[in-house]
Structure formats: structure tokens, C-alpha cells
Amino acid sequence: MRHQQRHLYSILVLVSYTAIYLLLNDITLGVLTSSYLAGSRGDPAIYLWATEHTIHSLNTFHLNLYDSNIFYPYGKALAYSDNYILPALISYIALQLTNALPLAMNIPLILAAVLNGFFTYQLSLKCTRSLKAAYLAGLCFMLLPYFTFHAGHPQLQYAFFFPAIVLAVLTYCEKRTLLSATAIGLCVFLSFLCAVYYSLYCYLLVCVLFLTYFILRPKSLDFRFFTTLFIANIPWLILTFIAAQPYLEVRSAFGPQHISLAKNYSATLLSYLSAPTRNYAWGGLTSGFTHYESYLFPGSLILILCAFEVVRYLRKASKAPTSRLDFLFRLLLPILFSLLLVTELILFPGFFLTRLHLRWAVALPFWILLLIAFYALMRAQKDTANPTSPQLNSRDKELALFFVLLIFLFSSLGIIGTHSDKVWHPELYYHLYHYLPGFNAMRATSRIGLIADLLLIILASSGIAYFDYRFRKSHRIFAHGGYACILFLSLFELQTAHAKRTGEPHIPQIYEYLHSMEDKSPAISLPFHSPLKDSLLYTRSQTDYMRWHQLDEERNIVNGFSGKMPAYHQHLGVQLEHFPDKRSLNSLSQIVGLKYIVVSKKYWHSDARRMRLKKLIKPYTDQLNFLHHEVDGTLLELKPKFYLTEAPHPELLLPADTKHPRTLRFLLTATDKQPSTQTQPSRPQSLEISVTTGAIFDDSFFGLRTKLVQYSKEQIAVNINSKKHFELHIPPSRNAVKAHRIPFDISGIPARYELTLSDIELLDEKSAS
């Protein structure tokens, strides 16, 4: 009967959480079927695009999901950011059943929100054995302002793997079952398919939890404990390694995220007091405490209950017979916490510390607190009545919870002060960045604070469970009334306005015309904008281009937006801002295979300039061909003409091909811009150019960087004031991510000579022969 009741309660909790989430966010069936909850422009459009890309790949049996059609000529573009594969698979099934893309896209988001609450409920229930406390804990984590504020970042909603992993680890430690052991690896693998950095946080959480259990119950561990854990997770380790290969290639090609990003996106202790701007209760008062990435406020009631639980535990521990050292540690605990908070409030009202020596004001108290918690765990191990028993009592669970909470609170503070390697760094995250696999590929350091929020909520639920146990018999009405008030106040203070919902964006007619063409050569949409200068406009324009081109999955496009971009695409906006001119056309001619240019009316800076576009391209008719015009845009054909002497670093960019050799054909023209006279000395009759047809790569293997050389140089000569056709043999690329670069060495050519490449073609060996 107990199991039946537990399952019944679980179903009721799921239903009530779903109803509360839909009601609070004013989500109806009409909203679900006609609009996207996360939006369809800007950052949300990336995940809408990724979902449609995955659906298209499954429909066409193109199972290499990472080879998307953006960022041409670079490859594996879906591994530049979160792949979003698991939610896309759920959307694929939903689309087959409903035939409504908005509904199919919204279902995984609602499912994620409800599961955030449900798994937190299950975890709290296991720790507190109180239905009321568990229900409130699940509700608070589900409605966390961070999730609602970042509703436009769908990948951030899949945080239910955090409580699920803690639940799986606790279950395995106590019961040692094969199912709970394999659930740990399954959670890490599935979280990797939703949000890559969440999976990194997950494996760190697993390591910290097992370390804590090892300190508490070392005598309960045996050979079977480790072998079962390892064998049960072998399949998930293999699958995760396979899924991570594209990310390892991207890491090898582009390098890690710079540590300055980890600093700029770090949280502070004030982040846990700061609600986002759209929070109804506290947003206007506390949103200025931190930056938009680290609104980690779990609710004032949660923080008050956490403080009460810590004080209650200290009072309970002080009554037991203790040594003077124990008493000193328990006295230091509240003092250090108070000093940390005062330090944050007075000295550091900004985003991060600016003076070198001030880092110790935060880092040193945290290390002392961790030592205190570690010492308390060691004392708890010695005081355990049955040290060989795998079961943890309530005191041990509270201590373990506090120790793990301190580690993730400290980690979320990221890089404090300067990020320079020339000074000593006492921050915990600095060492995670340098020594743990994957952590140097993340920029949003503060998001690890979501685990701290989860643990704060579980700790607070222990306080609720204490009040419920103490008053439910003697003061039942007071207990029920107090719980109802806490529940209502939590709903009120966590309520945050949802992100703007939008419907399917209108597709300009010029893209429909491009889609109707049989030729599927690569295209670019202009204006390109700059990620540094145009910021939000860049995000919106590039994601709109991606969605408009999605009609044509077979066509590669230069445009793209993600968490990481090739350097060429980062600077392309500046090079193309005065299109059409010689510099912009030279930059476009550099990309071998690029044929079509779409000029979008929506994002053109000046209507007058757009109206004169046909007139503006007249001086460049040898490079641009006017194909088609619609009221919302213009389609041009590019006839590549690459001026070697005009480019700062003359090189052609080819799409990578790791399996097959290819042939590059072009017409090389050498022109003397200063014709010789009889009075001038004789000049050379031909020019010789050095071309590198392979490439030099920087690769890494477990952090050890090596330089791999795979190149061959050819010397080509052309007579002055003449043209000559050439063919270059291009060996297979080593890396599928990077564009294959063909650099031309013209360092010894005087400035008076103009060298031009035209009629550029890239052919496979069969076509070339």
C-alpha cells in the first residue's frame, strides 16, 4: 500500500506542477499551438533552427547531425554550441503525432519545467521524508526566477538532471543496485544531449558526492561497490565519448574559451540575493546587484529557512559533548558567513572584484568553511554507531549537503579579480578551468550556481520538515496554516514575467525564390553586421537568415550564430559593411564555392542605399550579376575575382574534406599597374608565387599540445600582363571543423604588380579528370 500511495502521490504532484506552471505563465492550448514559448527570434531561434535541422536529418536519414549547413566553409557547426539533440528528438515524435511545429517545440520545454520540480520533489522526499517539504522544494526549483528569466534560452531549462543525479547517487550508495548505478551515467549522457555544460556540471557533482560519501562511510565501500558502478556505466561512457567527438574536434580547431570570459560571467554572493528585472516581488530592488547571467535568487523564504536550519544544526551539535576545537569551529561558521556577506555588500557591489588582494577576502573564508565542513564529516564518520552500514542518517545527509553546497557556491564565484596567470589564484574555479576536462570550454561560469540553488532549496526543505514534524500533532491548525502561508508567499515572490512569445516568422519572398532554384550552391545573406559593433542586431539578423534559409537544407550558407564562431565570421561584418566595394567583394571571393548573395531589405541600413543597389553594382559587373528582385530583397550572383595583392593575408578558404583529395582550378592574371618606359631599367618578364596546398595544425591530446604538419608547397609562375590556368592538387583535410586554407606567398612581389585569381573551381578527383 505504501508503494501504491507513493506512486499515486507522484502522479498527483506531476499533474499539479503542470497545472501550476501553465496557469502562472498563462499558457493555453491556443498559445501552445500557435506560438513558441521561448520565442522564434534571436537566441531562441538557434534552438528552433537546431530542432528543425535534426528533424530534417532524421527524415532524410542523414544521421551525422553535427554537419549542419551554417558557417560555410567551416564544418561540424552544431558542435559550436549546445546540440539540443534530445529535445529535438522529443519534438520529432511530437511533430509526427500533432503535425504542429510550435506545439512540438513547446512540449519539451513544458516537460523540462515540470521535471525540474518533480525530481527535486523526489530528492527532497528522500532527504526529509516529508511530503509537504518535498512539494514546496519541487515547486520552488520549478519556478526559480533564473529559468523564467532565461526562457528565451531553451537549453537552460533542462536542469532536472541535477536532482536526478543526486537521487541516483544517494540510491546507489545506500542500496547498491545495478539500476541506480546505470542511472548515474544515463543522466550524464542525456544531459550532454540537452546542454553540454550541464553534463560537465553533472560529472563534477557525481565526483563531489562520491567523495563526500567516501569521507562519511569509508568502511562500507568494497570491491563490489566500485566494479558494479564501473560496469553499469561502461555503455554511457562509450556513448558520451562518441557524442563528444565533434566537440573535441572544435576544441582542437578553435582552442578553449579565454579565461577572461569565465571572469566576466562569474557570480558573486550577491547573485543569490538578486532577482531578475522581470521578477514581480524583488526585481526592481535587487536586479542591479549583478549581471543578467547570474540572477540566482532562490527566494527570500528559502534563504531564511536555510539560515534557520544551519543555526538549528549548530545548536543541536553544541549540546553534544564536544572538544574545544569542535566548539571553535562551530563558532567560526556563522562569523565567517557574516563576514563574507558584509564583504560582498560593502566592497564588491559590481560584477566582480577589481583589486588583486581583495580576492583573498572571499576565497580564504570559503577555504576555511570547507575545512570546517570536512572536519565535521570526519567527526561524523568516527561517531557513527555502525560504520559499515551504507545507510546515511539525517545528520550525515545534512552535513553532506552543506559540504557539497559550499563547493558549488565557491565554484559559481568563478574568477575573482584579474584572470592573469602571473598571480596566485585562490579561487576554486580557476583550478577547475585548468585541470578538469571541458571546463575551459565554458564561458557562463555562474550557471554552476544552479546546483547551489538546488542544494539551498533541499536544505530549506529540511527546515520545513522540522516545523511540520514538531507542530503537526500538537498544533495541527497552526502547522497547516503556516505551511499554506509559506507556499503562497513562495509562489508570489518567485513569480517572474515570461519571455515574449512569438509565432512563425514571415519568410521573405526572395528566399522562396532562392529555394525554388535547382542550383544549390552556397549563399550568403547581407547585410552581415558585426558581432562586436551591432550586438543584438547581429544576433537577430543572423538567426533570421538561418531560419529563412532553412527552407533549403541542402544549401550551405555563410551566415550562422552560436556560442562559438570562427574568427573569419567574427570579422566578416566589418569587411562587408560597405558592400558593394572592392574590399567586400574580395572577402566574398575568398570563399571557394560561394555563388549567391541575398540582400535583405529588412536589415539594410538605408532604404535609399538599397534602392540604388542596381546602380551601385554597375562598376562591378565583372564580379556581380543581378539575378532577381523582390519587394523584400535582391538576389545577386557572385563571379569570384580574388585580388591577391589587395588582401592582408592572401588565402582561399575551402570546405574541409577529410576523406578525398580534390583539385583546385583557377585563372591567374598578372598585371603591371605602371607600364615600363624606355628610360626605366628592364623588369622581370614573369612572377613566381608560392602556394601551400596543405595546412599546419595545432592539435591537443589530453591537454598536451602538438603541432602536426601536413602540407606541401608549390611554385607557380605567370608572365606579366598575361593569364594562365593552373590546377592544384589538394590533399584531404586533417580536421573536419576548420576550413581548408590555401595561402599564397606574395611577399617578394613589388606593389606595382596586381595578381588576380578568377574562374575559381573546386572539383573532386573524378570531376577533374
C-alpha positions, 0 to 999 in steps of 0.5 A: 500500500505504501508503494501504491500511495507513493506512486499515486502521490507522484502522479498527483504532484506531476499533474499539479506542477503542470497545472501550476506552471501553465496557469502562472505563465498563462499558457493555453492550448491556443498559445501552445499551438500557435506560438513558441514559448521561448520565442522564434527570434534571436537566441531562441531561434538557434534552438528552433533552427537546431530542432528543425535541422535534426528533424530534417536529418532524421527524415532524410536519414542523414544521421551525422547531425553535427554537419549542419549547413551554417558557417560555410566553409567551416564544418561540424557547426552544431558542435559550436554550441549546445546540440539540443539533440534530445529535445529535438528528438522529443519534438520529432515524435511530437511533430509526427503525432500533432503535425504542429511545429510550435506545439512540438517545440513547446512540449519539451520545454513544458516537460523540462519545467515540470521535471525540474520540480518533480525530481527535486520533489523526489530528492527532497522526499528522500532527504526529509521524508516529508511530503509537504517539504518535498512539494514546496522544494519541487515547486520552488526549483520549478519556478526559480526566477533564473529559468523564467528569466532565461526562457528565451534560452531553451537549453537552460531549462533542462536542469532536472538532471541535477536532482536526478543525479543526486537521487541516483547517487544517494540510491546507489550508495545506500542500496547498491543496485545495478539500476541506480548505478546505470542511472548515474551515467544515463543522466550524464549522457542525456544531459550532454544531449540537452546542454553540454555544460550541464553534463560537465556540471553533472560529472563534477557533482557525481565526483563531489558526492562520491567523495563526500560519501567516501569521507562519511562511510569509508568502511562500507565501500568494497570491491563490489561497490566500485566494479558494479558502478564501473560496469553499469556505466561502461555503455554511457561512457562509450556513448558520451565519448562518441557524442563528444567527438565533434566537440573535441574536434572544435576544441582542437580547431578553435582552442578553449574559451579565454579565461577572461570570459569565465571572469566576466560571467562569474557570480558573486554572493550577491547573485543569490540575493538578486532577482531578475528585472522581470521578477514581480516581488524583488526585481526592481530592488535587487536586479542591479546587484549583478549581471543578467547571467547570474540572477540566482535568487532562490527566494527570500523564504528559502534563504531564511529557512536555510539560515534557520536550519544551519543555526538549528544544526549548530545548536543541536551539535553544541549540546553534544559533548564536544572538544574545544576545537569542535566548539571553535569551529562551530563558532567560526561558521556563522562569523565567517558567513557574516563576514563574507556577506558584509564583504560582498555588500560593502566592497564588491557591489559590481560584477566582480572584484577589481583589486588583486588582494581583495580576492583573498577576502572571499576565497580564504573564508570559503577555504576555511568553511570547507575545512570546517565542513570536512572536519565535521564529516570526519567527526561524523564518520568516527561517531557513527554507531555502525560504520559499515552500514551504507545507510546515511542518517539525517545528520550525515545527509545534512552535513553532506549537503552543506559540504557539497553546497559550499563547493558549488557556491565557491565554484559559481564565484568563478574568477575573482579579480584579474584572470592573469596567470602571473598571480596566485589564484585562490579561487576554486574555479580557476583550478577547475578551468585548468585541470578538469576536462571541458571546463575551459570550454565554458564561458557562463561560469555562474550557471554552476550556481544552479546546483547551489540553488538546488542544494539551498532549496533541499536544505530549506526543505529540511527546515520545513520538515522540522516545523511540520514534524514538531507542530503537526500533532500538537498544533495541527491548525497552526502547522497547516496554516503556516505551511499554506502561508509559506507556499503562497508567499513562495509562489508570489515572490518567485513569480517572474514575467515570461519571455515574449512569445512569438509565432512563425516568422514571415519568410521573405519572398526572395528566399522562396525564390532562392529555394525554388532554384535547382542550383544549390550552391552556397549563399550568403545573406547581407547585410552581415553586421558585426558581432562586436559593433551591432550586438543584438542586431547581429544576433537577430539578423543572423538567426533570421537568415538561418531560419529563412534559409532553412527552407533549403537544407541542402544549401550551405550558407555563410551566415550562422550564430552560436556560442562559438564562431570562427574568427573569419565570421567574427570579422566578416561584418566589418569587411562587408559593411560597405558592400558593394566595394572592392574590399567586400567583394574580395572577402566574398571571393575568398570563399571557394564555392560561394555563388549567391548573395541575398540582400535583405531589405529588412536589415539594410541600413538605408532604404535609399542605399538599397534602392540604388543597389542596381546602380551601385553594382554597375562598376562591378559587373565583372564580379556581380550579376543581378539575378532577381528582385523582390519587394523584400530583397535582391538576389545577386550572383557572385563571379569570384575575382580574388585580388591577391595583392589587395588582401592582408593575408592572401588565402582561399578558404575551402570546405574541409574534406577529410576523406578525398583529395580534390583539385583546385582550378583557377585563372591567374592574371598578372598585371603591371599597374605602371607600364615600363618606359624606355628610360626605366631599367628592364623588369622581370618578364614573369612572377613566381608565387608560392602556394601551400596546398596543405595546412599546419595544425595545432592539435591537443591530446589530453591537454598536451599540445602538438603541432602536426604538419601536413602540407606541401608547397608549390611554385607557380609562375605567370608572365606579366600582363598575361593569364594562365590556368593552373590546377592544384592538387589538394590533399584531404583535410586533417580536421573536419571543423576548420576550413581548408586554407590555401595561402599564397606567398606574395611577399617578394612581389613589388606593389606595382604588380596586381595578381588576380585569381578568377574562374575559381573551381573546386572539383573532386578527383573524378570531376577533374579528370 
